[in-house]
């Protein structure tokens, strides 16, 4: 039987990357990502539509299908290179010339002829997938369309026809997100996850649980945010299987009564978080027993655990101000979010 994780084909150190879905339009820093990348292993030609907090998003594939969660490796690599250059105070632009083998090695892909062929197919799907979104700003609604990448070109080939380097032009939206340093660090073992849903669940956990000890989300909400097309009963089984296999880097999963999914950070994550707190960073305490009930009354129909994750992320992004009444602040956040909707 094949191992559950892909082999580590090119052992190296940690790989610092950006959460690419931060480039998707959102109304505030705490908004959940929309499932832009297909989890299908076959060509996915659906047109996807989502609405969130007054903004609508439509994702249209090319004839070759939507970009997949594995195609996202290309964007992760591009953003990694840009962030490294920014941190080193080197000039950057939307146009990147990539060494194909370096990209394959960094993302734990095979460097065989098949690996280069799959890389070209990924570039084609990334370029062909188009996003159209409407956002209301200052009382005006604007509509914007863009691709995951604007264009690509194979710059050099070997005599045998194998790609040596390629030029990629990132979308303006993604490039601006990088310049704003909307970045997260992913475990390099992310690239060893075989199943598309495992990768997607890890991304969601990484962004919303972060270095908290734990985070809870409703199973139905997780289904929607994952982009899975499975029925709820099948999705429940898939999440239970992921929890039982316990392969996710940095986090463990469990399905709790009431169709809740609990994400717990592994010890190394919480230890790193404790180190940051020891350096003077404020931390939010757990909410009181009645906070979630009050939140349900303030935001009927919303997943209060997802709202709590949004609230905690917004609080951290706003400078971690000291709160004298965290429960009341959380309920007020929920009331405001429900009012916007």
Buried (B, 14 or more C-beta within 10 A) or exposed (E): EEEEBBEEBBEEEEBBBBBBBBBBBBBBBBBBBBBBBBBBEEBBBEEBEBEBBEBBBBBBBBEBBBBBBBBBBBBBBBBBBBBEBBEEEEEBEBEBEBBBBBBBBBBBBBBEEEBBEBBEBBBBBBBBBBBBBBBEEEEEEEEEEBBBBBBBEBBEEEEEEBBEBBBBBBBEBBBEBBEEEBBBBBBBBBBBBEBBBBBBBBBBBBBBBBBBBBBBBBBEBBBBBBBBEBEEEEBBEBBBEBBEEEBBBBBBBBBEEEBBBBBBBEEEBBEBBBEEEEEEEEEBEEBBEEBBEBBBEBBEEBBBBBBBBBBBBBBBEEEBEEBEEBBEBBBBBBBBBBEEE
